[in-house]
Amino acid sequence: MQVAANPDGTARQGDIIVNGQRARIRQDAAACRFELSATEQTIPAGGGTGRITVTAPTGCAWSAQSDAAWVR
């Protein structure tokens, strides 16, 4: 038997049946790796908006926060 790599951030499982006998196969989740579209951004002195896109495997949760009160 050969099992392809699991690209998702959640474990997966399935069954195989051999001569009427069922065997469960479980595969661990892939490591959650997060990619950012940019690691820094410059906003004009008058203020404005910016966007940074986060890409992660399915099943990998993330959140964003700022340690600067002037960033919302």
C-alpha positions in Angstrom: 0.0 0.0 0.0 1.2 3.5 -0.7 -0.3 6.7 0.8 0.1 10.2 -0.7 1.3 13.0 1.5 -1.4 14.8 3.4 -1.3 18.5 2.4 -3.9 19.7 4.9 -3.6 20.9 8.5 -6.2 18.3 9.6 -5.6 14.5 10.1 -7.5 12.2 7.7 -8.6 8.6 7.9 -10.1 6.0 5.8 -10.8 2.2 5.8 -9.6 -0.6 3.6 -11.4 -3.9 3.3 -9.4 -7.1 2.6 -11.4 -10.3 2.3 -14.2 -8.8 4.4 -11.8 -7.6 7.2 -11.8 -3.8 7.8 -8.7 -1.9 8.7 -8.7 1.8 9.6 -5.8 4.0 8.3 -5.1 7.3 9.9 -2.7 10.0 8.6 -1.5 12.9 10.7 -2.0 16.4 9.6 0.6 18.4 7.7 2.5 21.0 9.6 0.7 24.4 9.5 2.9 26.8 7.6 1.8 30.3 7.0 2.8 32.5 4.1 2.4 36.3 4.0 2.0 38.2 0.8 4.3 40.9 2.3 6.3 41.3 5.5 6.1 45.0 5.7 4.0 47.8 4.3 4.3 51.6 4.2 1.2 53.7 4.8 1.2 57.5 4.1 1.4 59.9 7.1 -2.3 60.9 6.5 -3.4 57.3 7.2 -4.9 54.7 4.8 -5.4 51.0 4.4 -3.2 48.1 3.5 -3.7 44.5 2.8 -1.5 41.5 3.6 -2.8 38.1 2.5 -2.2 35.0 4.7 -2.0 31.6 2.9 -2.2 28.4 4.9 -3.1 24.7 4.4 -6.8 23.8 4.8 -7.6 23.3 8.5 -4.9 25.6 9.8 -6.5 28.4 11.9 -4.8 31.8 12.3 -5.6 35.2 13.8 -4.1 38.6 13.5 -3.4 41.3 16.1 -1.3 44.4 16.5 0.9 45.5 19.4 0.5 49.2 18.2 -2.6 51.0 19.4 -2.7 53.1 16.2 -3.2 50.0 13.9 -6.6 48.5 13.6 
